[in-house]
Amino acid sequence: MRYLISMLGLTALFLFSCKDKTLTPEEQFREDIAQINQYLLDNNMTADTTVSGIHYIITQEGSGGHPDLQSTVTVKYKGYMLDGTVFDQTSGSTTATFALKGVIAGWQEAVPLLKKGGKGTFLIPSYLCYGPSGVGSIPPNSVLIFEIDLIDFQ
């Protein structure tokens, strides 16, 4: 009996010690940035970086002013994960219109980097997306990539 209890205790200790360690927000941010940098390297891409950690490539400059947090934007976009899995996108000539203040923090910062008619690719750290909770098909702590074409804004 004592042997059985000892074995159960050791098994429990082993199982609990093998659980993934939850990262602190700072550790998760460093992990996100490392993943973004590896993605850029693997895909031979060079990006600018904001203070918050968004890496971006403006692929078409556009013209005129930039939207702000109070703007309503009309866009075409594709959202996907680092492994290429697309989780959302507009298709064909379809556009989407959003109040910028109603979308994820990463979009609130990224879209104003574009001018009307501008296009860009944005690699956004998880804390500016859905963080440790994830949403739908997007796992927790996922770096997300968005290709955004800013059609118009008001």
Sequence and secondary structure as in RCSB ss.txt:
>XXXX:A:sequence
MRYLISMLGLTALFLFSCKDKTLTPEEQFREDIAQINQYLLDNNMTADTTVSGIHYIITQEGSGGHPDLQSTVTV
KYKGYMLDGTVFDQTSGSTTATFALKGVIAGWQEAVPLLKKGGKGTFLIPSYLCYGPSGVGSIPPNSVLIFEIDL
IDFQ
>XXXX:A:secstr
 HHHHHHHHHHHHHHHHTS     HHHHHHHHHHHHHHHHHHTT   EE TTS EEEEEE  BS    TT EEEE
EEEEEETT  EEEE  TT  EEEEGGGS HHHHHHGGGS BT EEEEEE GGGTTGGG BTTB TT  EEEEEEE
EEE 
